[in-house]
Amino acid sequence: MIDQMFIPRLSQYDPVVSSEGTLDPLGLFPISDKLALLLFPGLRERMSHPRFLTLIALGTVICSDFDDDVVASDGVTEPWQIFEWYVVQSLVTTFRKEDPTQLRGLPGVEKVTSAITNNIPLNRANYLKLPTVFGFTGVYRTLAKELKLIEGNRLGEFGDELVRAWEQEENQYGFYANPEGPGKELRKKLFDAIKDSLENAVVKRNTNWTGFYNLGQHIAPYKLNKKEEEIIYKAVLGKREQLSREIIKFYETKDAAGLWYKVKSEKQLQMALRKVASPKLKEILDLIMLYEEFARKLQDAFDIILFLMTGNNGLSVKDLTKHSEFGKLLRDTHLLYDQTYQKLEQHGIAGDFEKRFSSFSLKYTVEEAILNLLKHHEITQKNKPPHGKKAWYSRSEDGRLYIEAATRKDERPELTDEYVHYYRTRPIYSFLRDLGKVRGANGD
């Protein structure tokens, strides 16, 4: 039996732990992310456009001229970050009026546009809050390392090949491999701009600086050149693990691409892939399907609880047990837990799964299962960095549950067997589309 007295009681709003409280309320994402990395090491869900790999390579060339330990006068900002400021500002300056479609999917575009509009120099305070996570360098760095685009603070083999191709196709000889040409001036302009910005910890060029336009014309996210496309595609496909190559080649087929653009369902696409998958890939796809069944039951049950709280001025757990959905969703989660644990054990992920979800290994009555799910949510929120997050509801002294305004769910959840999480299908198709390997939903 689960003693209600051991469930954390969060009866008052606590602003200290409220930030980002709407993210992953049951802590389901980390396991799904590890499963996705079994398929595509280095690839993250936020990635979308391969030309950002070229931009990281160009930044590595420029920043290699600085000492490895140099930082700006603020004691924090490194040269690569300042290069990113100049890149984003150059793209906004060049394309916000001429061709705003080039700015789709560009991290930091709103912040930079605001700084330009208000004539405020770009710096740490007015750029992205977590640039190492949400800036394009932070987003694409894991893939850049995986593909050996960069090795430490220097270009790797792939990076060297990519910059040479960019230099040739953009007619920027002198930037990297060739001693003379228009690229030599661009590289010097950028180096001097970053050097001045390190001394002041802000972008030290005004909005009319010609360097913004010079750079912007050669780095548009959707204007890859032919050889550049070929080199990136070869690295993404040819230098990947066998599983990644197998999946990508399947996703390129007309039937697979048509299915994706029609239904946008990770589960349906993986089921189609499973029919032609190798034994090793099939094993991982089956594991993903099993984990997603476990995750879906928990997520649906939690969403129903939120919906029922939203329509009532205080609910008890007894009130919740009157709804038949909980019996269907929660009564046998212990069986799914055991099956999932055994499969995860083969891939070294079982320990993390056990740490997060061991309370679901027990068989409960419906009331106990609801209490366990609530306790799991509250503990998950409490353990989120850096100082914990508040629960999505409050609990009165008599145990009644009240929804928080920010987490109201006004429509009854539509119960589905679709996956809760994503497994890199969206970024793969975005890459393949940019590289000219598949057509989009409208045939473009």
N, C-alpha and C positions, 0 to 999 in steps of 0.2 A: 504493500500500500504506500501511496505517496502522501506524506503529511503536508497539508497546506501551510503549516507554520514555517516550513523550510523554504517556501517560495518567496523570493524577494518582494517586498511591498514598496511600490513606488507611488506614493499617494499624492505627491506634489510635483509640479513642473520644475525641472532642474536644468537651467540654461547651460550649466557646465558640461553636461553630457548630451546636449540636444543636437549638435551639429552632425549632419549626414546621417541622421537617424532613419532615413528612408532607404538605406542601402542594405541589401542582403540580410533581412531580419532573422533568418534562421541559420546563417553561417553555412549555407549550402555551396556557395560559389568556389571556395578554395579547392575542394575535391574535384569539381568539374574542370577547373582550370588545369589541374595536374593531369587529368585525363586528356584534355585537349593538347597538352604539351607532349604526350606520348605520340600523338599523331603528327604534330608540327612543332618541333623544338624551336624556340625563339620567336614564333609568330604569336602576336597578341590580337585580341579582338578589336582594339582601337585602331589598328593599322588599316590603311585603305589605299594609299597611293605610292607606288614604287619609286617615284622620283624623289621622295624624301630621302631615300638611300643615297642618291646622287648628292643631295644637299649636305648630308652628313659627311660624305667623302670630301666634298669641296671645303667644308669647314675644317676637317682634319688637316688638309693641306695648309690652309691659312694658319691655323692655331699651332701647327708643328714648329712655326718660327718663333714661338714664345717658349720660355722655360716651362717645364712640366709643373712646377709648383707655383707659378705666378697667379695671383688673384687681384681683383680690383681693389680700389681704396676702401671699399666697404668691408674688406676682409673675407668676403664670401664668394663673390661672382667670378667665375672662371672665364677664360677667353671664348670657349665654345658657346657659353651662354650669351655673350655679347654678340658673337657671330649670328646666333639665332635671332636676336633682336633685330639686327640689320637685315637678315633674310626676310623676316615677316614684314618689317616696315617697307622693304623694297617691293615686295609683292603687293602690299596694300596700296602703296604709292603708285605703282605702275598699272594695276588692274582694277582698282575699285570703280573707276569710271569707264575705262576702255573695255574691259572684259571681266566683269565680276564673277563669272563662272569659274575663273581660275582660283578663286578664293574659297570655293566649296571644300570643306574638310580641312581647312588650314587652322591648326591650333593657335589660339591667341589672336585671331583676326579682330574680334570685337574689342579687346583691350587696346590693341595697337591703333585701330581706327579711332577710338575715343581719345587716345593720347594725341594723335595727329590733329583731330578736330579741335581739341582744346589747346593746341600748341604747347604741349607739355612733353619734355624729353622722356623717352622710354627708359625705365629703370626697374629695379626689383619690386618697388612698391606698386607700380601701376601695370606690371606684366602679370602673367599667370601666377596664382598663389603657390602652386607646386610645379614649377617648370620641369623638374627632373622626372616628373610623372606624366604631365599633360602637354608639355611642349613637344614639338616634333622630334627633337633629339632624344628626349626621354622616352617617347612612344616607340621609336624605331631602333633604339640602341641595342635592344636584346637581339633583334634580327640581324642588325649590322655585325654584331659580334659572332653570332651563330654562323653567318655566311662568310666570315673572315673579311668583311669589308674593312673593318678596323681591328687592329691588334694593339691593345693598350691605347696610347695616344698617337699611333701612327697608322698609315694605311696598310691593309693586308693585300694579298694578291688580287682579290676581287676588286678592292677599292682602287688599286693602281690601274687595273685594266679599265675600270669604269671612268675614272677621271681622264685618262688618255683619250677615251672615245668622246667624252663630253667636250674636251678641249678641241678636238678635231672637228666634230660636227657643229659646234657653236662658233667655230672660227675664233677661238680664244687661245691660239698658240702663244706661248710665253707664260701661261698661267702655271703650268706644271712641268711637263716633260720636255717641251721645246724651249730653247733659250730666248727667242725673240718673237714678238707678235703683240696684238692688242690685249691679249690676256695678261701680259706682264704689267701693264698699267692698272688693270682692274685688280690684280692681286695686291699691288702696292697700295692702291686706294683703300682696299679693305683692311690690310694690315695696319696702315696708319690710323684708320678710323677706330679699329679695335684698340690699338695702343693708346690713343687719346681717351677712349672710353674707359679703359682700365684705370687711368689716372683720376677719373671723375665719377666712375660707377654709374654713368648714364650714357645714352647715345649722344655723342658729341658732333653730330652733323644735323643741320636744319633740314626741314622737309623739302627744300629746293635743291638739295645736294644731288649732283648729277650721278653720283655713284649708286644711288637708289635705283635710278632708271637703267643704268648700265647693267647692274646685276639682275634686276627684275626681268629684263628681256631674255635672259639666258637660263632662267631657273623656273619658268612657269610649270606648275605641278602637272598639267595635263598636256604638255608639249614635249614628250620624250622623242628623241631622234631614233632612227632605225637601228643603228649599231648599239646605241645605249639600251634600247628595248631588248635586243638579242642577248646582250651581256647579262642584263638583270634576269631575264627569263632562264638563261642557262644556269645562273647561280641559284635561283629559287627552285629550279627543277633538278638540274643535273648534279648539283652538289648537296642535295638533300638526302636524308635517310630513305631507304627503299619504300617505307610506308608512305612518306610524304609524296614521293614521286607517283606511287600507285594511285593515291587519292587524286592528285592534281590531274593526272592523265585522264582519269574517269570523269572528273568535273568538267574537263574541256569538251567532252563529247556532246553532240547536239542534244541527245535525249536527256542527259543529266542537266545541262544548262537550261533546257526548256522546262524541265520539272522545277528547278530552283526558281526561275523567274515567274512560274505560274503559281506555285504554292508557298514559296519562301519557308519551307519546313525542313529544319535540320533532320528531324526524325525520318521523314519520308525519303529524303535524299540518302541518308545513311542506310536505310533499308534497301534502297535500290543498289547502293554500292555493295552491300553485304552479299548480294547475289553473285557478284563476280570477284569478290575479295579473296586474297590469299588467306591461308589458315591463320597466320599471325594477325593480320588486320581484322579478320572476322572475330577473333577472340577479343580484341580491344573494343570493337563495335558492340559486341554482346555485353561487355562490361559497362560501357557507356549507357546502353539501353536499360540495364539493370539498375544502375545508380540513378538514372533519370526517373525510373518508376518509383524508387524510394523517395527521391526529392519531390516529385510531383504530388505524391500523397501528402507529404508534410506541408508543402506550399499551398495546396488547395484547401486543406483543413484550416490552415492559419488565415487564409483569405476569407473563408466563410465566417470564421470567428470575427474578423474585422467588420465584415458586412453586417452580421447580427448585432454587434456592438453599436454600429452606426445607426441602426434603426431603433435602438432602445436606450432609454435613460437608465443605464446600469443593468448589467446582466450577471447572474451567478453561474458557476460552472454547472450547477443542477439544471438551470435553464437551457444551457447549451446541449446537454445530453438528450434533450427531447427531439433533437434534429437527427434524422436517420443517416445523413451524410457522414457523420463522424465515425459511426460504426464501420461503414464501408472503407473509410480512408485510413483509420488509425488502429483498428483492432489487430491486424496481422502485420504490422510494421516490423515486429521482431523477426519474422521469417525473412522478410526482405533484407533486414540488417544482416542476418547471418549469411545469406547468400552473397550479398555484396562484399562483406568483409572477407570471405574466403577468396573471391575473385581478385579483390584489391591486393591481397597478400602476395600474389604472384608478381605484382609490379611495385612493391615497396611502398604502397600508399595506405595500407591497412592501419598503421599506427596512428596516422593523422585522423583517419575516419573514426577509429575507436575513441580517440581523445575528444572528438566533437560530438559524436552521436551514440556513445555507449549506453545512455539511458534508454534508447529505443531498442536495446537488445532484450528487454524484459517484456513479458506478456502482461497486458493490462486489461482491466475493464474499460469501457468507453469513458467513464468519468476520470479514471486514473490517467488514461491516455491523453485526454484534454489538458489535465493538470500538468502532465509531463511536457507537453508541447509548449504550454505557457511558460513553464519554468525554463525550458530550453531557450526560448526567445529572450527572456529577461537576462539570463546568464550570458547569452551570445552578445547582447547589446552592452552589457556591463563590461565585457572583456575586450571591446573594440578599442583600438588605439586612437588617440594617445591617452585619453582619460575616461574612456567609456562613453556610451551613448544611452539616452533614455529609452525606455520601452515605448512601444507604439500605443500604449493605453496606460491608464492609471488604475490603481486598485484601492478601494476604500478599506477601512478597518474591518468591515464585516465581509470582505472578500468579493464585493461586487466590482465589475469591470466597466470602465468608462473609456471610450475611444478618445484619442487626441485629435484635435481639429485637423492637423496636418496629415493624418493617416486615415481619414475617413474613407470608407469604401461604399459608395452610394448605390452601386449596381451589384446584384448578386453575381458572383464569379461563375463563369461558364466552365464547368468541369471538362477537362480535356486530357487526352493522353499524349499531347505534344511535350517536347522537352522543356524543362524550365530554363536551361542554359544554352549557350551557343558554343559551337565547336569549330570555329574559324571558317565556316563556309562563306560568310559575308565578306571578310577581308580577302579571301582567296579569289572570289569572283570579282571583287573590285580590282585586284591586281591583274587578273587575267584580262579583264576588260580594258584596263589602261595599256596593257601590253599587246592588245590586238588579237588575243587568242579566243575570245568569245564575244558574242554580241549581247547587248543589253536587252531588257524586257521589250523595248520598242524596235529591236533589230538594229540599233545604232552601235 
